[in-house]
Amino acid sequence: MERNNFFNDLQAKISQAIENSPAKDLEKNVKAMLNQGFSKLDLVTREEFDIQSQVLAKTRAKLEALEARVAELEARLGK
């Protein structure tokens, strides 16, 4: 338990030191630069990607069902 307190205190002191140092400003600037760079890359979010993957899966299932139906109708006409 005493060990956990030591690490918690150490973490709190490090966090406080970073908050009061130029490192925090550097972190903000790096994040802003990365966001600006990523926005130029025309990337999509994971959520948008997952939604489009679901739409594609549904579309593929409908296409397969339609192909099966067409094959069935063609088989009937061929008889």
N, C-alpha and C positions, 0 to 999 in steps of 0.2 A: 504494500500500500504506500509506504514511504517512497518507494522507487517511482511509482506513478505520479506522486505529488512533485517529485523532483523534475520529471520530464514535462509535466504540465506547466510547472513554473518556468522551466527553460523555454518551452514553446511560447508561452505568453511573453516572456522577455524578448525573445527574438522577434516575435510579431510586432511588439511595441517599438523595438529598435528599427525595424523595417518601415513601419508607419511614419516614423519621425526622421527618416533618412531620404536622400535623393533616390534610393532604390525604388521607392514607391512611384515617384515621378517617371523613372525609367520604365518601370513596368507598364504604367498607363500609356506612355509614348509607344512602346513596342506593341502593345495590344492595338492601339489606334492604327499604327502602320500596317500590322497584319490584317486587320479588318479592311483597310483601304485596298491592300493588295489582293485579298480574296474577293472583294467585290468586283474587281476588274477581271477576274478569271471566269465569270459567268458560271459559278458553281450553284448547285442546289443543296438544300438542307436535307438531312437524313429523312425527315418527315415527308418532304416532297418526293424524295426518291421512293420511299416505302409506299406512298399512295399510288404513284405511277406504276410500281411493280404490281400492286393489287389490281389496278385497272387493266394492265397487260395480261395478267393471269385470267381475269374474267373474260376478256376479249378472246384470248386463246381458247378457252373452254367453249365459248359460244361458236367460234369458228369451227372447232372440231365437231361440235354437235351439228352444225349446218352441213359440213362436209359429209358426215355420216348420213344425214337426211337426203342429201343430193344423191349419194351413192345408192341409197335404198330406192329412191324414185327412179333413178336410171336403170336399176336392176328390174324394177317392175315394168318399165317401158320396153326393156329388152326382151321380155318374155313374150 
